Amino acid sequence: MTISLPESDERHYEIVVVGGGPAGLTTALYGARLGNDTAVLDRGGGRAAMMQDTHNVIGIPESISGNEFLETAREQIQSYGGTYHRAFVTAIERHEDGFVLDTADGSFLADRVVLATGFSDARPDPPLPRTGRGLHYCLHCDAYMFIDEPVYVMGHGDSAAYVAMIMLNFTPDVDLLLRGAEPTWSDETEQLLSNHPVDVVSADVTGVQNGPDGWLEALEFEDGSLREYRGGFAMYGSEYNHDLAATLGAELTDDGLVVVDDHGRTSVDGLYAVGDLTPGHNQIPVAMGQGAKAGLALHKELREFPKSLAELETEGSVAPTDVPAISETLRRQAAAQSSADGD
């Protein structure tokens, strides 16, 4: 398959970010503010959009939902001249020194591409509590709200067993729900688990009881028992959205993560990856830090000045008419932003 090039130069950007979560939006913010023509292609959704409240982001009140957090970020990017498109990238190919990306709304051309497509949590079978109101996926984000509360962990592998034991740091009342599955954790994990006060429940869940506020109150089990919980965590693994990276031949880990250096560069020249798609902690501040570092590295690659000695020898001195090296679109936006700040 060969993707058709965009019909207009307006769809040619120095930086195209695929994915509109905290990592991708931070990369785009740095790209636009540092004078690079930048676009975000975002299919919508994602883990951050699902957040009822925002936790562990300094300066952001916890009353801010994930959607509010992301909308503010999109507005910031556009205020500095970055472009946001609601679009799902279906394919990507190399084109000369850059890339061409295909969407249902046509194609885009990019000098550099940043993949920020993240992952999806594997969900257990219903019946389930409401996500964010009793069903959670991020231990480091949400453990605090369950201090001294009865908690469940769903799963049957090593990760579920370890999360159950970790939750003992926050509450003495932890159940590990196998939901009818046989344990698949290691013998070492079994030894650890048997020496911690975690109640392993084999019976499957058959019903959910919620309170008037929508929060979980209890789970019903096939053996007829009822257990009260404030909430808990589902640990069934992750599905990494790495198809675009794999298509381009980027190196992946055995778990399906995209291998990157300290500034988000992949094994493919000109291709970056940030956020939950890469190894590391799945936290918003971490993702934002990765996006900032990638944005700085991209600017260093793409900026016009200073010219190298070799370039000066070949091309001659930089003339006053050659500067500044920023597109007219971004110059106008910067002038508008400066004017608005002065009002």
BELGIHU-V922543 format. One line per field, one symbol per residue. burial: b if it has 24 or more other C-alpha atoms within 12 Angstrom, else e. A space follows every 50 residues. Layout:
burial = ???
This chain:
burial = eeeebeeeeebbbbbbbbbbbbbbbbbbbbbbbbbbbbbbbbbbebbbbb bbbbbeeeeeeeeeebbebbeebbeebbbbbbbbbebbbbbbbbeeebbb bbbeebbbbbbbbbbbbbbebeebeeebbbbbbbbbbbbebbbebbeebb bbbbbbbbbbbbbbbbbbbebebbbbbbbeeebeeeeeeeeebeebebbb bebbbebbbeeeeebbbbbbbeeeeebbbbbbbbbbbbebbbbbbbebeb bbeeebbbbbeebbbbebbbbbbbbbbbbeebbbbbbbbbbbbbbbbbbe bbbeeeeeeeeeeeeeeeeeeeeebbbebbbebbeeeeeeeee
